[in-house]
Amino acid sequence: MIQEHGGNLREISRRYAVDEDAIVDFSSNINPLGCPVAVRTILRNGVSLLSAYPDIHCAALREALAAALGCGPQNIIAGNGSTELIYVIPRAFKPRRALILNPTFSEYEKSLIAAGCAVRSLPLHQEEQFRVSPGEVSGLLSRVDMLFLCNPNNPTGALLERDALSALLTEAEKKGVLAVVDEAFVDFAPRSSIVGDIPRRKNLMVLRSMTKFYGIPGIRLGYLAGSSQLIQQLNRCKEPWTVNALAQKIGIACAADRTFAAESRRFMDAERDHLLSQLQSIPGLQPWPSSANYLLLQITRSGLSSGAVYEKLARRGILVRDCRSFTGMGNRFLRVAVKRRRDNRRLLAALQHVVGER
């Protein structure tokens, strides 16, 4: 069984006869610090929100997000997770040919195909740690009218630095290509965000997820920043009332909580470096550097596949992401979230045992 997405604890519990509550989930890249304190308060006191329709325009939420980003509310559209917006984009702009860079998040290709768009895939190279080559991408822009790019990329954690990305977006604009940059994990590397370019680029849409960084996957909340013209076109094709009242209020609280954001970044920088160094000491594994809250692990021990390691870890109550479901990755890669030290120690001990088995 290859999981398309992480976090399917019920299926893992049933399949491997492991108590669901005992599973440690490294397959979903959620902030291990949980959610901000203000979110818990809203959840405790949020019953009154259930008796009225949510604001169909998400006005207060858009204002809060715009203030955090330094743009206007007319530059923001909110969605039921950023995945909803990934599917709205092709419906709204009807691209004929789109470029994606594999391996990456699978929903880009699915959304494009569902909208009748032909998809061209540019393979990223393992020997270059699946990093984006702006020159290669630029050479293909004349053949497409839309580009999807994830930064930092999922599942690799590789980051295209802001200057290189900005130059690539300039090339796309010259060639009339709409560019979608998914920054679902950029809150862990905020200096590399391209969202500041929104006011001067009419071809740029920046996707953001609040699920990962703010630890609220059950709420489903994401948004997109772009020119007012792009936002208007998206609104024409988006279903109404997809962002509920609770999600809107929680989003406002998250956008304002700079203390939580700073604490999360400090924690992640330190714990990711620690986990990376410990993984490097396990023979048969090669962890790759990351700018996100997860690490890509290459299995270097001969005769051992990602599927086999996944199965053995699952039987021990540890769920990781088998990267075979990512186009172009083969059967030698796993993705693991960075969690708290106690959980990371459990992962390290299990990997030492599993990868070291003969």
ABEGO torsion letter per residue (X at the ends): XBBABBGBAAAAAAAAGBBAAABBBAABBBBAAEBBAAAAAAAAAAAAAAABBBBAAGAAAAAAAAAAAGBBAAABBBBBEAAAAAAAAAAAAGBABBBBBOBBBAAAAAAAAAAGBBBBBBBBBAAAGGBBBAAAAAAAAAABABBBBBOBBOAAGBBBBAAAAAAAAAAAAAAGBBBBBBAAAAAABAAABAAAAAAABAABBBBBBAAAAAGBAAAGBBBBBBBAAAAAAAAAABBBGABBAAAAAAAAAAAABAAAAAAAAAAAAAAAAAAAAAAAABBGBBBBBBABABBBBBBABBGBBAAAAAAAAAAAGBBBBBAAABBGAEAABBBBBBBBAAAAAAAAAAAAAAAABX
